[in-house]
Amino acid sequence: MSSPLEKFILENRSAFDNDTPDTRVWEKISERMDPTDSKKETPLRSLPFRRWLSVAAAVFVLGLSAVWFYTRHQIKPQMNIADKKPGK
């Protein structure tokens, strides 16, 4: 026995098997599983083209902003007065 739950289920199996579901339950299940019912097709779920386009535009703007921010805020070396050579 790997777990107390598994042990409990095996010991009380007869208590679990005494109830049967109503016949309406089986009818509903069989209606849903009927392969001849062609009018109920599962719809294909995907993002529409507009949403993909807006996501791509947002990623482009964020990337462009990051590049702009990086190039504008780079630390530029400071020239000290002592580093200047006379005559220049």
ZIZISUL-V972040 format. One record per residue. N is the residue number from 1. OMEGA is omega as a letter, one per 30 degrees, with the letter a starting at -180 (* if undefined). BURIAL is b if it has 16 or more other ideal C-beta (glycine too) atoms within 10 Angstrom, else e. Layout:
<<N & OMEGA & BURIAL> <N & OMEGA & BURIAL>>
This chain:
<<1 & a & e> <2 & a & e> <3 & l & e> <4 & l & e> <5 & l & e> <6 & l & e> <7 & l & e> <8 & a & e> <9 & l & e> <10 & a & e> <11 & a & e> <12 & a & e> <13 & a & e> <14 & l & e> <15 & l & e> <16 & a & e> <17 & a & e> <18 & a & e> <19 & l & e> <20 & a & e> <21 & l & e> <22 & a & e> <23 & l & e> <24 & l & e> <25 & l & e> <26 & l & e> <27 & l & e> <28 & l & e> <29 & a & e> <30 & l & e> <31 & a & e> <32 & a & e> <33 & a & e> <34 & a & e> <35 & a & e> <36 & l & e> <37 & a & e> <38 & a & e> <39 & l & e> <40 & l & e> <41 & l & e> <42 & a & e> <43 & l & e> <44 & a & e> <45 & l & e> <46 & l & e> <47 & l & e> <48 & a & e> <49 & a & e> <50 & a & e> <51 & l & e> <52 & a & e> <53 & l & e> <54 & l & e> <55 & l & e> <56 & l & e> <57 & l & e> <58 & l & e> <59 & l & e> <60 & a & e> <61 & l & e> <62 & l & e> <63 & l & e> <64 & l & e> <65 & l & e> <66 & l & e> <67 & l & e> <68 & a & e> <69 & a & e> <70 & a & e> <71 & a & e> <72 & a & e> <73 & l & e> <74 & l & e> <75 & a & e> <76 & a & e> <77 & l & e> <78 & l & e> <79 & l & e> <80 & l & e> <81 & a & e> <82 & a & e> <83 & a & e> <84 & l & e> <85 & l & e> <86 & l & e> <87 & l & e> <88 & * & e>>
